[in-house]
Amino acid sequence: MTTPAVPEDLLRALAPQVLGTLVRRHGQFDACEDAVQEALLAAAVQWPEQGVPDNPRGWLLTVATRRLTDLWRSEHARRGREAAVAVEEERAAPAPDEEPSGRDDTLTLLFLCCHPALSESSQVALTLRAVGGLTTAEIARAFLVPEATMAQRISRAKATIRKAGARFEPPPPGERARRLGAVLHVLYLIFNEGYTASSGPDLRRADLTAEAIRLTRDLRALLPGNGEVTGLLALMLLTDARRAARTGPDGLLVPLAEQDRSRWDRAEIEEGVALVTDALTWSPPGLYQVQAAIAAVHAEAAGDADTDWPQILALYRLLSHLAPNPMVTLNEAVATAMVHGPRAGLEILDGLAADGRLTDHHRLAAVRAHLLERDGDRSAARDAYRRAARLTTSLPERRYLETRAARLNESDPS
C-alpha cells in the first residue's frame, strides 16, 4: 500500500488561519509563528502515515499550542518562576472545536506582515513564511540566498514587529488604506519575482507565481468589494496566462510580439478579463485595474498586428497620472513607438536617461535597443543589446539579449 502524499495546498491554506488564531489568543507573533512552523513540519511527517485528520485545522492548532506551551514552560523553568503560567493559558484557551466558525484572521495577519516598520524585503519574506506557509529553505531558494541569510532576515522582521509594539488587530481606519496598499504591493512583488526572476538560471519560479495568485484569491474572498484587489488578481491571471509561450524549444525567451498565442491559457484569460471588466464598472480605476486592462487588451488581440496600441497608449498615460514612475514611462515609450513610430518612443527614452533610478537598469537599454532596431539603426541597436545583456542578472534574459545582438552582428558585421 502506497503512502499518500501530504496535501501541501491544504497545509499552506491552513497555516495563516492557525497562526492568526494563536496570535489573537496569545500575542507574541514570533513565538507563535515558530510554533506553527513546527506543527506544519509534524503534519508533513505524520499525515502521510496516519492520514489527514477529520479536523486538520484543529489538529494543527492543537499541536502548535502544545509547542507554544512547551516553549513557555522551558522559559519559565529556566527563570525559576511562573512555571504554571503556560499550563493555565493552555487550559483557558478554547479547544479547536470551540473556535468561532468562519473566523479567518488571514487579512489581519497580512496587515501585520506588511507593518510599516518593516523593509520591503522583510515584508515579502515574512508574508511568504507566515501567510504563504513556505519554509525558510523554500523562500531562500526562491530568492537565491543562503538559508541562514533568509532565517536572519525573517528573525529580524519578527523582532522589529515586536519592538514596534504591533498588536494583532486590524489597523485603524485612517491607516487601513495605506496598509492595504502595502499588502497589495508585496503580493505584486512576489508574483513579479516568480514570473520573471530577477537573477539566476531560470526565467520564472512557478512556486512564487502560484503562491501570489493563491494569496490574492484569498484576499479577494475577504475583500470582494475592493476594486484594486480584484484588479491585482486579474493582472496576475492575465500575465500568468502567457507563461507556456514565453520560451521556445531552445529555452530562449520569446518576446510578447513573437509568442504563439494559441499556447496562452484561455481559462485564465477569460477569468482575468471578466474580473477587470466587472471591477471597472463599479470601482474608480486604480493602479492594478489599469495594468490589468492593458493586459486584457493584449490578451484579446488575435496577434501582435491586431493589438489596439492607441488604447494601450491611452491606458499607460492614465497609469502615469495615477502612479508616475520611470517603469511606467518606459512602457509608455514602447506604446508611443507602436502608435507614432520609434523616434517618438526614443525621445521619451532620452528623457528617462537622466533618471538615476534607471541609469543602470537593463530594461532601459533593452527597450532602447528594440526601438533603435525598429528605426533601422542596427549598429546602435547592437551596442544597446550588448549593454542590456551586461546589466541583467537573469541568465535567460542575458541569453536572449546576446542572441539579438549576435543576429544584428551577422547581418551588419561592421
C-alpha positions as CSV (number, residue, x, y, z in Angstrom):
1,M,0.0,0.0,0.0
2,T,1.5,3.3,-1.0
3,T,1.8,6.2,1.4
4,P,-0.5,9.1,0.5
5,A,1.2,12.4,-0.3
6,V,1.0,15.3,2.0
7,P,-1.7,17.7,0.7
8,E,0.7,20.7,0.5
9,D,-2.0,23.1,-0.7
10,L,-4.1,22.3,2.4
11,L,-1.2,23.0,4.7
12,R,-0.5,26.3,3.1
13,A,-4.1,27.4,3.2
14,L,-4.4,26.4,6.9
15,A,-1.1,27.9,8.0
16,P,-2.3,31.6,8.2
17,Q,-5.6,30.6,9.9
18,V,-3.8,28.7,12.6
19,L,-1.2,31.4,13.1
20,G,-3.8,34.1,13.3
21,T,-5.7,32.2,15.9
22,L,-2.6,31.7,18.1
23,V,-1.5,35.3,17.8
24,R,-5.0,36.6,18.6
25,R,-5.1,34.4,21.7
26,H,-1.6,34.8,23.0
27,G,0.2,37.6,21.2
28,Q,3.9,37.0,20.7
29,F,3.9,36.8,16.9
30,D,7.4,35.4,16.7
31,A,6.9,32.5,19.2
32,C,3.5,31.7,17.6
33,E,5.0,31.7,14.1
34,D,7.7,29.3,15.2
35,A,5.1,27.0,16.8
36,V,3.0,26.9,13.6
37,Q,6.1,26.0,11.6
38,E,6.8,23.1,13.9
39,A,3.2,22.0,13.6
40,L,3.4,22.1,9.8
41,L,6.5,20.0,9.9
42,A,4.8,17.5,12.2
43,A,1.9,17.3,9.8
44,A,4.2,16.7,6.9
45,V,5.8,13.8,8.8
46,Q,2.7,12.2,10.4
47,W,-0.2,12.7,7.9
48,P,1.3,10.6,5.1
49,E,1.4,7.6,7.5
50,Q,-1.7,8.3,9.7
51,G,-3.9,10.0,7.2
52,V,-5.3,13.6,7.2
53,P,-7.3,14.1,10.4
54,D,-11.0,14.9,10.2
55,N,-10.3,18.4,11.5
56,P,-6.9,19.3,10.1
57,R,-7.1,22.9,11.2
58,G,-7.9,21.8,14.8
59,W,-5.1,19.2,14.7
60,L,-2.6,21.9,13.6
61,L,-3.9,24.3,16.2
62,T,-3.6,21.7,19.0
63,V,0.0,20.8,18.0
64,A,1.1,24.4,17.7
65,T,-0.5,25.3,21.0
66,R,1.4,22.4,22.7
67,R,4.7,23.6,21.1
68,L,4.0,27.1,22.4
69,T,3.2,25.7,25.8
70,D,6.4,23.7,25.8
71,L,8.4,26.8,24.9
72,W,6.9,28.8,27.7
73,R,7.4,26.0,30.2
74,S,11.0,25.8,29.2
75,E,11.5,29.6,29.5
76,H,9.7,29.7,32.9
77,A,11.7,26.8,34.2
78,R,15.0,28.4,33.3
79,R,13.9,31.6,35.0
80,G,12.8,29.7,38.0
81,R,9.4,31.4,38.3
82,E,5.9,31.4,36.9
83,A,6.2,27.7,35.9
84,A,2.5,27.2,35.8
85,V,1.5,30.2,33.6
86,A,1.7,28.4,30.3
87,V,-0.3,25.5,31.5
88,E,-3.0,27.8,32.8
89,E,-3.1,29.7,29.5
90,E,-3.5,26.4,27.6
91,R,-6.4,25.4,29.8
92,A,-8.0,28.8,29.4
93,A,-7.7,28.7,25.6
94,P,-10.8,27.4,23.8
95,A,-10.4,24.0,22.2
96,P,-10.0,23.8,18.4
97,D,-13.7,22.8,18.1
98,E,-14.8,25.8,20.1
99,E,-13.1,28.3,17.8
100,P,-15.9,30.5,16.3
101,S,-16.9,29.1,12.9
102,G,-16.0,31.0,9.8
103,R,-13.5,33.3,11.6
104,D,-10.5,33.9,9.3
105,D,-7.6,36.0,10.6
106,T,-5.7,36.0,7.2
107,L,-6.3,39.6,6.4
108,T,-5.2,40.8,9.9
109,L,-2.1,38.6,9.5
110,L,-1.3,40.1,6.1
111,F,-1.5,43.6,7.6
112,L,0.8,42.5,10.4
113,C,3.4,41.1,8.0
114,C,3.3,44.3,6.0
115,H,3.8,46.5,9.0
116,P,5.3,49.9,8.0
117,A,8.3,49.4,10.4
118,L,9.5,46.6,8.1
119,S,11.6,47.0,5.0
120,E,10.1,45.8,1.7
121,S,12.3,42.7,1.5
122,S,11.3,41.8,5.1
123,Q,7.6,42.2,4.3
124,V,7.9,39.9,1.3
125,A,9.9,37.2,3.3
126,L,7.5,37.4,6.3
127,T,4.4,37.2,4.2
128,L,5.7,34.1,2.3
129,R,6.5,32.4,5.6
130,A,3.6,33.4,7.9
131,V,0.8,33.7,5.3
132,G,2.1,31.5,2.5
133,G,3.3,28.7,4.7
134,L,6.6,28.4,2.9
135,T,9.6,27.2,4.9
136,T,12.6,29.3,5.3
137,A,14.5,27.0,3.0
138,E,11.9,27.4,0.2
139,I,11.9,31.2,0.5
140,A,15.8,31.2,0.4
141,R,15.8,29.0,-2.7
142,A,13.3,31.3,-4.4
143,F,15.4,34.4,-3.8
144,L,18.7,32.6,-4.3
145,V,20.2,33.4,-0.9
146,P,21.6,31.1,1.7
147,E,19.0,29.7,4.1
148,A,20.9,31.2,7.1
149,T,20.6,34.6,5.5
150,M,16.9,34.3,5.0
151,A,16.5,32.9,8.5
152,Q,18.2,36.0,9.9
153,R,16.0,38.3,7.7
154,I,12.8,36.7,9.0
155,S,14.1,36.7,12.6
156,R,14.9,40.4,12.3
157,A,11.5,41.1,10.8
158,K,9.7,39.4,13.7
159,A,11.9,41.2,16.2
160,T,11.1,44.5,14.5
161,I,7.4,43.8,14.8
162,R,7.8,43.0,18.5
163,K,9.8,46.1,19.1
164,A,7.3,48.3,17.3
165,G,4.6,47.1,19.7
166,A,2.4,45.9,16.9
167,R,-0.9,44.3,18.0
168,F,-2.8,41.6,16.3
169,E,-5.8,43.6,15.2
170,P,-6.9,45.4,12.0
171,P,-5.2,48.8,11.6
172,P,-7.2,51.9,12.5
173,P,-9.5,53.2,9.7
174,G,-7.1,56.0,8.8
175,E,-4.2,53.6,8.3
176,R,-6.1,50.8,6.7
177,A,-5.9,52.0,3.1
178,R,-2.2,52.7,3.3
179,R,-1.5,49.3,4.9
180,L,-3.7,47.5,2.3
181,G,-1.6,49.2,-0.4
182,A,1.5,47.7,1.2
183,V,-0.2,44.3,1.2
184,L,-1.1,44.5,-2.5
185,H,2.4,45.7,-3.3
186,V,4.0,42.8,-1.5
187,L,1.8,40.3,-3.4
188,Y,2.6,42.1,-6.7
189,L,6.4,41.8,-5.9
190,I,6.0,38.1,-5.1
191,F,4.3,37.5,-8.4
192,N,6.7,39.5,-10.4
193,E,9.7,37.8,-8.9
194,G,8.2,34.4,-9.8
195,Y,7.1,35.5,-13.3
196,T,10.5,37.0,-14.3
197,A,13.2,36.0,-11.8
198,S,15.5,39.0,-11.2
199,S,18.5,36.7,-11.1
200,G,19.7,33.1,-11.6
201,P,19.4,30.5,-14.3
202,D,15.6,30.2,-14.5
203,L,13.3,32.7,-16.3
204,R,10.5,32.1,-13.8
205,R,9.7,30.4,-10.5
206,A,6.3,28.8,-10.7
207,D,6.0,28.3,-7.0
208,L,6.1,32.0,-6.4
209,T,3.6,32.9,-9.1
210,A,1.2,30.2,-7.9
211,E,1.6,31.4,-4.3
212,A,0.9,35.0,-5.2
213,I,-2.2,34.1,-7.1
214,R,-3.4,31.9,-4.2
215,L,-2.9,34.6,-1.6
216,T,-4.5,37.2,-3.8
217,R,-7.6,35.0,-4.3
218,D,-7.8,34.6,-0.6
219,L,-7.6,38.3,-0.1
220,R,-10.3,38.9,-2.7
221,A,-12.5,36.4,-0.8
222,L,-12.0,38.6,2.3
223,L,-12.5,41.9,0.4
224,P,-14.8,41.3,-2.5
225,G,-15.8,44.9,-2.7
226,N,-12.3,46.3,-3.3
227,G,-11.6,47.1,-6.9
228,E,-7.8,47.1,-6.6
229,V,-7.7,43.7,-5.0
230,T,-9.8,42.4,-7.9
231,G,-7.6,44.3,-10.4
232,L,-4.5,42.7,-9.0
233,L,-5.9,39.2,-9.3
234,A,-7.0,39.9,-12.8
235,L,-3.5,41.3,-13.7
236,M,-1.8,38.2,-12.3
237,L,-4.1,35.8,-14.2
238,L,-3.8,37.7,-17.5
239,T,0.0,37.8,-17.2
240,D,0.4,34.2,-16.0
241,A,-1.7,33.0,-18.9
242,R,1.3,33.7,-21.2
243,R,3.8,31.5,-19.3
244,A,3.8,28.5,-21.7
245,A,4.6,30.7,-24.7
246,R,7.4,32.7,-23.1
247,T,10.2,30.3,-24.0
248,G,10.9,28.4,-27.3
249,P,12.0,24.8,-27.8
250,D,15.6,26.0,-27.3
251,G,14.8,27.6,-24.0
252,L,15.3,31.1,-25.2
253,L,12.9,33.9,-24.1
254,V,10.2,34.7,-26.6
255,P,9.1,38.4,-26.5
256,L,5.3,39.1,-26.4
257,A,5.2,40.2,-30.1
258,E,6.6,36.8,-31.2
259,Q,4.7,34.5,-28.9
260,D,2.4,31.7,-30.2
261,R,-0.9,32.9,-28.7
262,S,-2.5,29.5,-29.2
263,R,-0.4,28.4,-26.2
264,W,-1.8,31.1,-23.9
265,D,-4.1,29.8,-21.2
266,R,-7.6,30.8,-22.3
267,A,-9.3,29.9,-19.0
268,E,-7.0,32.3,-17.1
269,I,-7.6,35.0,-19.8
270,E,-11.4,34.6,-19.6
271,E,-11.3,34.9,-15.8
272,G,-9.0,37.8,-15.8
273,V,-10.9,39.8,-18.5
274,A,-14.2,39.1,-16.6
275,L,-12.7,40.3,-13.3
276,V,-11.2,43.6,-14.6
277,T,-14.2,44.3,-16.8
278,D,-16.6,43.9,-13.8
279,A,-14.3,45.9,-11.4
280,L,-14.1,48.9,-13.7
281,T,-17.9,49.1,-13.8
282,W,-18.2,49.8,-10.0
283,S,-14.8,50.9,-8.8
284,P,-12.7,54.0,-9.7
285,P,-9.7,53.0,-11.8
286,G,-6.6,52.2,-9.8
287,L,-3.0,51.2,-10.4
288,Y,-3.7,47.4,-10.7
289,Q,-7.0,47.7,-12.5
290,V,-5.4,49.8,-15.3
291,Q,-2.5,47.4,-15.6
292,A,-5.0,44.6,-15.8
293,A,-6.9,46.5,-18.5
294,I,-3.7,46.8,-20.5
295,A,-3.0,43.1,-20.1
296,A,-6.6,42.4,-21.2
297,V,-6.1,44.4,-24.5
298,H,-3.1,42.3,-25.3
299,A,-4.9,39.1,-24.4
300,E,-7.9,39.8,-26.6
301,A,-5.8,40.5,-29.7
302,A,-5.5,37.6,-32.1
303,G,-1.9,38.6,-32.9
304,D,0.6,41.4,-32.4
305,A,-0.6,43.2,-35.5
306,D,-4.2,43.2,-34.2
307,T,-3.2,44.9,-30.9
308,D,-5.1,48.1,-30.2
309,W,-2.0,50.1,-29.4
310,P,-3.8,53.5,-29.3
311,Q,-5.9,52.1,-26.4
312,I,-2.9,50.7,-24.7
313,L,-1.1,54.1,-25.0
314,A,-4.1,55.9,-23.5
315,L,-4.1,53.4,-20.6
316,Y,-0.4,53.9,-20.0
317,R,-1.0,57.7,-19.9
318,L,-3.7,57.2,-17.4
319,L,-1.3,54.9,-15.4
320,S,1.3,57.6,-15.5
321,H,-1.2,60.0,-14.0
322,L,-2.2,57.6,-11.2
323,A,1.2,56.3,-10.3
324,P,4.1,58.1,-12.0
325,N,7.3,56.2,-12.0
326,P,10.1,55.5,-14.6
327,M,9.0,51.9,-15.3
328,V,5.5,53.1,-16.4
329,T,7.2,55.8,-18.5
330,L,9.4,53.1,-20.1
331,N,6.3,51.1,-21.1
332,E,4.6,54.2,-22.3
333,A,7.6,54.8,-24.6
334,V,7.1,51.4,-26.2
335,A,3.3,52.1,-26.7
336,T,4.2,55.5,-28.1
337,A,6.6,53.9,-30.6
338,M,3.9,51.5,-31.7
339,V,1.5,54.3,-32.4
340,H,3.7,57.2,-33.5
341,G,6.9,55.5,-34.6
342,P,10.2,54.5,-33.0
343,R,11.6,58.0,-33.0
344,A,8.8,59.3,-30.8
345,G,9.5,56.4,-28.4
346,L,13.2,57.1,-28.4
347,E,12.6,60.8,-27.5
348,I,10.8,59.6,-24.3
349,L,13.8,57.3,-23.5
350,D,16.1,60.3,-23.9
351,G,14.2,62.0,-21.1
352,L,14.4,58.8,-18.9
353,A,18.2,58.5,-19.3
354,A,18.6,61.3,-16.8
355,D,16.6,59.4,-14.1
356,G,19.1,57.9,-11.8
357,R,16.8,55.1,-10.9
358,L,17.1,53.6,-14.4
359,T,20.6,54.6,-15.5
360,D,22.0,51.1,-15.0
361,H,18.8,49.1,-15.4
362,H,18.9,46.6,-18.2
363,R,15.3,47.3,-19.3
364,L,16.1,50.8,-20.3
365,A,19.0,49.6,-22.5
366,A,16.8,46.7,-23.9
367,V,13.9,49.0,-24.9
368,R,16.3,51.4,-26.5
369,A,17.9,48.6,-28.5
370,H,14.4,47.4,-29.6
371,L,13.4,50.9,-30.8
372,L,16.7,51.5,-32.4
373,E,16.4,48.3,-34.3
374,R,12.8,49.2,-35.4
375,D,14.2,52.6,-36.6
376,G,16.9,50.9,-38.7
377,D,20.0,51.9,-36.7
378,R,21.3,48.4,-36.4
379,S,24.8,49.3,-35.1
380,A,23.4,51.4,-32.2
381,A,20.8,48.7,-31.5
382,R,23.5,46.0,-31.3
383,D,25.5,48.1,-28.8
384,A,22.4,48.7,-26.7
385,Y,21.5,45.0,-26.7
386,R,25.0,44.2,-25.5
387,R,24.8,46.8,-22.7
388,A,21.5,45.4,-21.6
389,A,23.0,41.9,-21.6
390,R,25.8,43.0,-19.4
391,L,23.4,44.7,-16.9
392,T,20.9,41.9,-16.4
393,T,21.5,39.3,-13.7
394,S,18.9,36.9,-15.2
395,L,20.6,34.3,-17.3
396,P,17.7,33.6,-19.7
397,E,17.3,37.4,-20.4
398,R,21.1,37.7,-20.9
399,R,20.9,34.8,-23.5
400,Y,18.1,36.5,-25.3
401,L,19.7,39.9,-25.4
402,E,23.1,38.4,-26.6
403,T,21.2,36.5,-29.3
404,R,19.6,39.6,-30.6
405,A,22.9,41.4,-30.7
406,A,24.5,38.5,-32.5
407,R,21.8,38.4,-35.1
408,L,22.4,42.1,-35.8
409,N,26.1,41.5,-35.9
410,E,25.7,38.7,-38.6
411,S,23.7,41.0,-40.8
412,D,25.9,44.0,-40.2
413,P,29.4,42.9,-39.3
414,S,30.8,46.4,-39.3
